[in-house]
Each structure stands twice: as C-alpha cells, then as structure tokens.
Amino acid sequence: MENSASNDRIKKMLFGTVYPLYLTKVERKGRTKEELDQVISWLTGFSLKDIERYIQERSTFETFFAEATLHANAHLITGLICGYRVQEIEDELTKKVRMLDKLVDELAKGKKMDKILLED
C-alpha cells in the first residue's frame, strides 16, 4: 500500500497543476480535451464549468474529491496504476486520485470511451 507521506503529498497536490499533465498525456496519444473532461466528469459528477473552477481556484485534490460525487460504477475501476492495485488502496483520497489516473491512462492507451466509462 502507499505510505502516509505519499498520501499526504497527494492530498496537497493541486488539481490544476495535474490537469495539464493529463491533457498533454492524452493529446500526445491522439485523444482530446473534451474526452479528458468527459472522463473526469463521469468519475466526479462535475460539469465542465466545475472542472474549470477547480483549476482556477487552485483546489487541492483533497478539496476536489471531497466535493465530488463519485459515479455509482467507480468501484469497478480496477488494475495497476503507479505500481499499486487501485482496488487495494486503503486511503480513500489516494484511491480516488488513482482511479482518475487509471481512467486517464486508459484514455491515453486508446481504449474506447464506453469501456473506460464502464458502460458495457
């Protein structure tokens, strides 16, 4: 499991600092900002306007996920991310951030949106 120093670091990370990294990652693989925003919206329940507000307000991941309403199927997100199995991460915030990382990775890998958004 991830350690408490890692969990503390994730808690303080700014969503708006990580978002451009996500965007670069997916665009480099031929995906779009709209697709990235769709994935984030699916997981968090946030609108595009909400996402932009969290970026502008320099919100931490802690605030971002505290105010999110996770999709009912979010618990189905599984697999390895950053060397950890998403489903085995004990810290709730770290787990949510890693779920988002996993969705972004799947988008960048070219997976179809209906598979990423667990609609199948």
N, CA and C atoms as a LAMMPS dump frame, in Angstrom:
ITEM: TIMESTEP
0
ITEM: NUMBER OF ATOMS
360
ITEM: BOX BOUNDS ff ff ff
-5.0000000000000000e+02 5.0000000000000000e+02
-5.0000000000000000e+02 5.0000000000000000e+02
-5.0000000000000000e+02 5.0000000000000000e+02
ITEM: ATOMS id mol type element x y z
1 1 1 N 0.831 -1.189 0
2 1 2 C 0 0 0
3 1 3 C 0.875 1.252 0
4 2 1 N 0.299 2.318 -0.464
5 2 2 C 1.037 3.572 -0.474
6 2 3 C 1.224 4.036 0.967
7 3 1 N 2.328 4.744 1.219
8 3 2 C 2.61 5.157 2.587
9 3 3 C 1.967 6.506 2.911
10 4 1 N 1.993 6.88 4.192
11 4 2 C 1.296 8.1 4.609
12 4 3 C 1.943 9.352 4.037
13 5 1 N 3.251 9.351 3.813
14 5 2 C 3.907 10.52 3.198
15 5 3 C 3.386 10.71 1.776
16 6 1 N 3.227 9.619 1.068
17 6 2 C 2.673 9.673 -0.292
18 6 3 C 1.227 10.16 -0.253
19 7 1 N 0.445 9.642 0.695
20 7 2 C -0.948 10.07 0.832
21 7 3 C -1.036 11.552 1.16
22 8 1 N -0.164 12.042 2.037
23 8 2 C -0.151 13.466 2.389
24 8 3 C 0.21 14.326 1.186
25 9 1 N 1.176 13.864 0.397
26 9 2 C 1.594 14.602 -0.8
27 9 3 C 0.428 14.701 -1.784
28 10 1 N -0.279 13.603 -1.985
29 10 2 C -1.42 13.58 -2.902
30 10 3 C -2.508 14.524 -2.408
31 11 1 N -2.752 14.535 -1.114
32 11 2 C -3.784 15.384 -0.51
33 11 3 C -3.548 16.859 -0.83
34 12 1 N -2.265 17.265 -0.869
35 12 2 C -1.912 18.677 -1.059
36 12 3 C -1.7 19.063 -2.526
37 13 1 N -1.647 18.079 -3.415
38 13 2 C -1.428 18.38 -4.83
39 13 3 C -2.595 19.181 -5.382
40 14 1 N -2.282 20.123 -6.254
41 14 2 C -3.313 20.954 -6.861
42 14 3 C -3.862 20.278 -8.114
43 15 1 N -5.176 20.161 -8.173
44 15 2 C -5.808 19.568 -9.349
45 15 3 C -5.386 20.327 -10.61
46 16 1 N -5.344 21.645 -10.518
47 16 2 C -4.987 22.478 -11.679
48 16 3 C -3.555 22.323 -12.144
49 17 1 N -2.697 21.79 -11.299
50 17 2 C -1.311 21.518 -11.685
51 17 3 C -1.227 20.181 -12.417
52 18 1 N -2.057 19.233 -12.025
53 18 2 C -2.029 17.893 -12.617
54 18 3 C -2.841 17.852 -13.918
55 19 1 N -3.907 18.644 -13.99
56 19 2 C -4.778 18.628 -15.177
57 19 3 C -3.993 18.818 -16.486
58 20 1 N -3.097 19.827 -16.595
59 20 2 C -2.356 19.97 -17.86
60 20 3 C -1.483 18.756 -18.191
61 21 1 N -1.016 18.06 -17.161
62 21 2 C -0.231 16.842 -17.393
63 21 3 C -1.118 15.745 -17.98
64 22 1 N -2.32 15.614 -17.429
65 22 2 C -3.291 14.677 -18.001
66 22 3 C -3.567 15.035 -19.455
67 23 1 N -3.8 16.32 -19.701
68 23 2 C -4.145 16.776 -21.05
69 23 3 C -3.02 16.484 -22.034
70 24 1 N -1.796 16.787 -21.658
71 24 2 C -0.643 16.507 -22.513
72 24 3 C -0.553 15.017 -22.814
73 25 1 N -0.749 14.209 -21.795
74 25 2 C -0.667 12.752 -21.944
75 25 3 C -1.685 12.238 -22.963
76 26 1 N -2.941 12.681 -22.84
77 26 2 C -3.965 12.159 -23.747
78 26 3 C -3.84 12.744 -25.145
79 27 1 N -3.493 14.025 -25.246
80 27 2 C -3.356 14.644 -26.575
81 27 3 C -2.188 14.049 -27.345
82 28 1 N -1.123 13.694 -26.645
83 28 2 C 0.033 13.068 -27.29
84 28 3 C -0.363 11.744 -27.94
85 29 1 N -1.412 11.125 -27.409
86 29 2 C -1.886 9.844 -27.934
87 29 3 C -3.096 10.003 -28.86
88 30 1 N -3.373 11.261 -29.26
89 30 2 C -4.438 11.492 -30.227
90 30 3 C -5.827 11.647 -29.642
91 31 1 N -5.933 11.766 -28.33
92 31 2 C -7.241 11.981 -27.704
93 31 3 C -7.443 13.483 -27.482
94 32 1 N -8.63 13.878 -27.058
95 32 2 C -8.96 15.305 -26.986
96 32 3 C -9.224 15.779 -25.559
97 33 1 N -9.188 17.095 -25.392
98 33 2 C -9.539 17.721 -24.113
99 33 3 C -10.978 17.366 -23.752
100 34 1 N -11.853 17.346 -24.74
101 34 2 C -13.259 17.013 -24.5
102 34 3 C -13.395 15.608 -23.918
103 35 1 N -12.612 14.668 -24.454
104 35 2 C -12.652 13.297 -23.936
105 35 3 C -12.116 13.24 -22.506
106 36 1 N -11.038 13.97 -22.251
107 36 2 C -10.491 14.031 -20.895
108 36 3 C -11.539 14.59 -19.934
109 37 1 N -12.161 15.696 -20.323
110 37 2 C -13.184 16.308 -19.472
111 37 3 C -14.359 15.368 -19.253
112 38 1 N -14.714 14.603 -20.272
113 38 2 C -15.814 13.638 -20.152
114 38 3 C -15.476 12.564 -19.115
115 39 1 N -14.24 12.096 -19.139
116 39 2 C -13.796 11.077 -18.182
117 39 3 C -13.819 11.64 -16.759
118 40 1 N -13.308 12.858 -16.594
119 40 2 C -13.293 13.49 -15.267
120 40 3 C -14.726 13.711 -14.782
121 41 1 N -15.579 14.19 -15.675
122 41 2 C -16.985 14.427 -15.317
123 41 3 C -17.686 13.132 -14.928
124 42 1 N -17.421 12.073 -15.68
125 42 2 C -18.045 10.781 -15.379
126 42 3 C -17.689 10.341 -13.961
127 43 1 N -16.388 10.422 -13.623
128 43 2 C -15.942 9.945 -12.313
129 43 3 C -16.452 10.826 -11.179
130 44 1 N -16.412 12.146 -11.364
131 44 2 C -16.647 13.08 -10.256
132 44 3 C -18.052 13.655 -10.188
133 45 1 N -18.78 13.609 -11.302
134 45 2 C -20.089 14.261 -11.355
135 45 3 C -19.992 15.751 -11.642
136 46 1 N -18.791 16.268 -11.864
137 46 2 C -18.603 17.695 -12.118
138 46 3 C -18.889 18.051 -13.568
139 47 1 N -19.417 19.248 -13.775
140 47 2 C -19.601 19.785 -15.123
141 47 3 C -18.265 20.366 -15.599
142 48 1 N -18.195 20.707 -16.871
143 48 2 C -17.001 21.355 -17.419
144 48 3 C -16.728 22.658 -16.665
145 49 1 N -17.785 23.382 -16.36
146 49 2 C -17.656 24.639 -15.615
147 49 3 C -17.053 24.382 -14.228
148 50 1 N -17.496 23.316 -13.577
149 50 2 C -16.942 22.944 -12.263
150 50 3 C -15.452 22.639 -12.375
151 51 1 N -15.09 21.843 -13.373
152 51 2 C -13.692 21.452 -13.568
153 51 3 C -12.835 22.698 -13.734
154 52 1 N -13.289 23.629 -14.582
155 52 2 C -12.552 24.884 -14.801
156 52 3 C -12.424 25.672 -13.5
157 53 1 N -13.485 25.691 -12.701
158 53 2 C -13.46 26.425 -11.429
159 53 3 C -12.417 25.832 -10.481
160 54 1 N -12.347 24.514 -10.39
161 54 2 C -11.355 23.888 -9.514
162 54 3 C -9.934 24.193 -9.98
163 55 1 N -9.744 24.291 -11.277
164 55 2 C -8.423 24.658 -11.802
165 55 3 C -8.114 26.107 -11.42
166 56 1 N -9.057 27.025 -11.688
167 56 2 C -8.859 28.449 -11.411
168 56 3 C -8.67 28.732 -9.919
169 57 1 N -9.398 28.02 -9.079
170 57 2 C -9.323 28.245 -7.63
171 57 3 C -8.118 27.566 -6.984
172 58 1 N -7.335 26.864 -7.807
173 58 2 C -6.148 26.163 -7.309
174 58 3 C -6.521 25.196 -6.177
175 59 1 N -7.583 24.442 -6.396
176 59 2 C -8.069 23.482 -5.404
177 59 3 C -7.136 22.279 -5.305
178 60 1 N -6.981 21.796 -4.09
179 60 2 C -6.2 20.574 -3.877
180 60 3 C -7.057 19.377 -4.287
181 61 1 N -6.4 18.239 -4.467
182 61 2 C -7.154 17.014 -4.734
183 61 3 C -8.071 16.701 -3.557
184 62 1 N -7.646 17.057 -2.35
185 62 2 C -8.473 16.808 -1.176
186 62 3 C -9.81 17.543 -1.306
187 63 1 N -9.774 18.819 -1.664
188 63 2 C -10.999 19.608 -1.855
189 63 3 C -11.788 19.099 -3.051
190 64 1 N -11.091 18.859 -4.148
191 64 2 C -11.71 18.408 -5.389
192 64 3 C -12.546 17.15 -5.149
193 65 1 N -11.957 16.148 -4.516
194 65 2 C -12.684 14.898 -4.306
195 65 3 C -13.654 14.961 -3.131
196 66 1 N -13.407 15.845 -2.172
197 66 2 C -14.361 16 -1.06
198 66 3 C -15.697 16.519 -1.584
199 67 1 N -15.652 17.305 -2.651
200 67 2 C -16.86 17.898 -3.213
201 67 3 C -17.435 17.103 -4.38
202 68 1 N -16.738 16.047 -4.778
203 68 2 C -17.188 15.215 -5.898
204 68 3 C -18.219 14.187 -5.435
205 69 1 N -19.055 13.779 -6.382
206 69 2 C -19.971 12.665 -6.16
207 69 3 C -19.535 11.565 -7.123
208 70 1 N -18.823 10.588 -6.603
209 70 2 C -18.29 9.542 -7.483
210 70 3 C -19.405 8.787 -8.182
211 71 1 N -19.14 8.428 -9.432
212 71 2 C -20.085 7.646 -10.228
213 71 3 C -20.379 6.329 -9.509
214 72 1 N -21.602 5.867 -9.637
215 72 2 C -22.02 4.619 -8.983
216 72 3 C -21.156 3.43 -9.386
217 73 1 N -20.566 3.466 -10.587
218 73 2 C -19.726 2.357 -11.051
219 73 3 C -18.237 2.582 -10.797
220 74 1 N -17.877 3.637 -10.084
221 74 2 C -16.458 3.924 -9.841
222 74 3 C -15.76 2.757 -9.138
223 75 1 N -16.476 2.038 -8.304
224 75 2 C -15.881 0.899 -7.589
225 75 3 C -15.433 -0.209 -8.541
226 76 1 N -15.878 -0.158 -9.784
227 76 2 C -15.487 -1.165 -10.777
228 76 3 C -14.138 -0.865 -11.427
229 77 1 N -13.564 0.302 -11.127
230 77 2 C -12.25 0.666 -11.677
231 77 3 C -11.206 -0.17 -10.952
232 78 1 N -10.503 -0.991 -11.714
233 78 2 C -9.502 -1.884 -11.139
234 78 3 C -8.246 -1.848 -11.989
235 79 1 N -7.227 -2.489 -11.486
236 79 2 C -5.99 -2.614 -12.241
237 79 3 C -4.84 -1.892 -11.575
238 80 1 N -3.674 -1.991 -12.209
239 80 2 C -2.459 -1.384 -11.682
240 80 3 C -2.314 0.052 -12.151
241 81 1 N -1.919 0.909 -11.225
242 81 2 C -1.566 2.29 -11.556
243 81 3 C -0.458 2.707 -10.594
244 82 1 N 0.618 3.208 -11.121
245 82 2 C 1.762 3.629 -10.309
246 82 3 C 2.256 2.502 -9.395
247 83 1 N 2.145 1.271 -9.861
248 83 2 C 2.632 0.128 -9.101
249 83 3 C 1.693 -0.395 -8.03
250 84 1 N 0.502 0.184 -7.947
251 84 2 C -0.469 -0.234 -6.93
252 84 3 C -1.749 -0.706 -7.595
253 85 1 N -2.408 -1.672 -6.993
254 85 2 C -3.718 -2.105 -7.462
255 85 3 C -4.743 -1.129 -6.904
256 86 1 N -5.468 -0.476 -7.794
257 86 2 C -6.444 0.539 -7.396
258 86 3 C -7.375 0 -6.315
259 87 1 N -7.882 -1.197 -6.53
260 87 2 C -8.87 -1.761 -5.615
261 87 3 C -8.302 -2.098 -4.232
262 88 1 N -6.974 -2.091 -4.08
263 88 2 C -6.358 -2.438 -2.799
264 88 3 C -5.862 -1.225 -2.021
265 89 1 N -5.972 -0.041 -2.588
266 89 2 C -5.507 1.171 -1.907
267 89 3 C -6.459 1.491 -0.76
268 90 1 N -5.902 1.642 0.429
269 90 2 C -6.725 1.835 1.633
270 90 3 C -7.127 3.286 1.859
271 91 1 N -6.216 4.234 1.597
272 91 2 C -6.532 5.642 1.807
273 91 3 C -7.554 6.079 0.75
274 92 1 N -8.701 6.563 1.203
275 92 2 C -9.806 6.887 0.287
276 92 3 C -9.446 7.952 -0.744
277 93 1 N -8.778 9.018 -0.321
278 93 2 C -8.412 10.077 -1.263
279 93 3 C -7.418 9.554 -2.292
280 94 1 N -6.399 8.866 -1.827
281 94 2 C -5.399 8.314 -2.739
282 94 3 C -6.07 7.365 -3.729
283 95 1 N -7.006 6.573 -3.247
284 95 2 C -7.727 5.639 -4.122
285 95 3 C -8.479 6.399 -5.223
286 96 1 N -9.157 7.491 -4.857
287 96 2 C -9.908 8.275 -5.842
288 96 3 C -8.988 8.912 -6.868
289 97 1 N -7.853 9.444 -6.415
290 97 2 C -6.888 10.043 -7.342
291 97 3 C -6.347 8.978 -8.28
292 98 1 N -6.043 7.816 -7.75
293 98 2 C -5.519 6.725 -8.59
294 98 3 C -6.592 6.192 -9.545
295 99 1 N -7.863 6.252 -9.152
296 99 2 C -8.943 5.892 -10.079
297 99 3 C -8.93 6.849 -11.274
298 100 1 N -8.784 8.137 -10.976
299 100 2 C -8.726 9.128 -12.048
300 100 3 C -7.502 8.891 -12.921
301 101 1 N -6.353 8.632 -12.299
302 101 2 C -5.135 8.322 -13.061
303 101 3 C -5.364 7.131 -13.99
304 102 1 N -6.042 6.113 -13.484
305 102 2 C -6.304 4.897 -14.264
306 102 3 C -7.188 5.204 -15.473
307 103 1 N -8.226 6.011 -15.268
308 103 2 C -9.101 6.39 -16.382
309 103 3 C -8.338 7.189 -17.432
310 104 1 N -7.493 8.106 -16.99
311 104 2 C -6.685 8.909 -17.919
312 104 3 C -5.73 8.003 -18.688
313 105 1 N -5.114 7.051 -18.005
314 105 2 C -4.225 6.094 -18.683
315 105 3 C -4.971 5.303 -19.754
316 106 1 N -6.162 4.842 -19.408
317 106 2 C -6.938 4.059 -20.371
318 106 3 C -7.329 4.91 -21.575
319 107 1 N -7.639 6.169 -21.341
320 107 2 C -7.938 7.087 -22.434
321 107 3 C -6.715 7.25 -23.33
322 108 1 N -5.555 7.468 -22.712
323 108 2 C -4.313 7.649 -23.469
324 108 3 C -3.919 6.389 -24.229
325 109 1 N -4.301 5.231 -23.715
326 109 2 C -3.963 3.964 -24.382
327 109 3 C -4.896 3.658 -25.549
328 110 1 N -5.877 4.536 -25.771
329 110 2 C -6.758 4.356 -26.91
330 110 3 C -7.983 3.505 -26.663
331 111 1 N -8.253 3.204 -25.42
332 111 2 C -9.434 2.411 -25.092
333 111 3 C -10.691 3.186 -25.488
334 112 1 N -11.718 2.466 -25.906
335 112 2 C -12.978 3.103 -26.31
336 112 3 C -13.659 3.716 -25.095
337 113 1 N -14.332 4.862 -25.324
338 113 2 C -14.97 5.588 -24.232
339 113 3 C -15.98 4.728 -23.479
340 114 1 N -16.775 3.924 -24.17
341 114 2 C -17.781 3.125 -23.46
342 114 3 C -17.13 2.11 -22.523
343 115 1 N -15.916 1.646 -22.857
344 115 2 C -15.193 0.737 -21.98
345 115 3 C -14.597 1.495 -20.793
346 116 1 N -14.034 2.672 -21.058
347 116 2 C -13.456 3.485 -19.992
348 116 3 C -14.533 3.87 -18.982
349 117 1 N -15.697 4.263 -19.493
350 117 2 C -16.777 4.733 -18.633
351 117 3 C -17.661 3.6 -18.126
352 118 1 N -17.166 2.388 -18.278
353 118 2 C -17.817 1.194 -17.741
354 118 3 C -19.286 1.104 -18.105
355 119 1 N -19.567 1.384 -19.386
356 119 2 C -20.954 1.369 -19.864
357 119 3 C -21.299 0.087 -20.579
358 120 1 N -20.407 -0.845 -20.565
359 120 2 C -20.646 -2.084 -21.3
360 120 3 C -20.97 -3.228 -20.393
